[in-house]
Amino acid sequence: MNKKITYGLMLIIVAGYTAYVIATDGYLSIVHAGMASAGALQITLDLVAALLLVVAWIYQDAKAQQRNPWPWIAATCVVGTSAPLAYLFMRELKNQQA
């Protein structure tokens, strides 16, 4: 399976489930769940650390390709993993067109 299909499927699954949770439980329920216990907070901190690494990569990659990284960084802060997956998907589309 090529990267575009892989990133696209991952994006559909992650963004779709995120949209479902927000629609049924609300955005703040995700925040509250991430702080519900010491174990949940550990998972949240791991996710934040991983996303900071991803954001650093997005910044460098976008600059190298002469693209603006800030919309992707802002979106990552708001919607989490869906934004980097969308970045990877769009990156593959643009690379195939070039």
N, C-alpha and C positions, 0 to 999 in steps of 0.2 A: 504494500500500500504506500502511495507517495505521501510526502509531508503535508501537502495541501489537504488531502482527504483526512489524514490523521488529525491535524490541527482543527479542521472544520468539525469533525465528529466530536472531538473533545470539547470544543467551544459550545456546540449545540447541547451536549449533555450537562456541562457545568453551568452555563448561562441559563439553560432551561430550568434546572433544579433550583438555582438561586432565585430566579423569577418566581417559581412556584412557592418557595419558602417565604419570600417577601410578600407575595400576594396573600398567602394564608395566615402567616404569623406576624408579619411586619418586619421592617428593617432592624428595629431595635432588638427583636427577639434573638437575632444572630449575635449581637453584641452581648446581651445578657447570658446567652448559652455559653459563650466563650469565656465567661467569668464565673460560671456557676459553681465551680469547684477548683481545687488545686490542679487536678488532672486536666480539666478543660482549659484552665489558664495556661498550662504548659503547652498544650496543643496550639492555642492561640499565639503564644510567644514564638513557637517554632514556625508557624505560618507567617507571622510578621517578619521574622528574620529571613525566611526564604524569599518572601516577596521583596524585601529590601535588596537582596542579591539580584533578583530578577530585574528590579527597577534600575540598578546600577548597570546591568547588561543592556537593558533597553536604551538607556541614555547613551552608552558608548556605541551601540550598534546603529541607532538612529543618526547620531552625529556622523559616523563613518559613511552612512548612506545619504548624507545631507538632507535628513528629514528632521522635523521638529519632534523631540521626544516628550515634551511637556503634556500634551493631551493624553498620551498613554500613561504617563506617570500619575497624572491626576485621576484618570479613570481607574487605575490600579488601587489607589487610595479609597475610592468609593465602592467599586464592585469586586475588588479582589482579583482572583485568578482569571476571571473572564477577560479582563483587559489584556494581560500578557498573551493569552491564547488568541485573542482577536489580532493583536500585533503580529504574532507569528503567522497567522493565517493571511493577513494582508501583505506581510513581507514576502511570503511565498507567491502570492498572486502577482505582485509587482516584479519579482525576480523572474517569473515565467514570461511576463510580458516584455521584459527587456531583452 
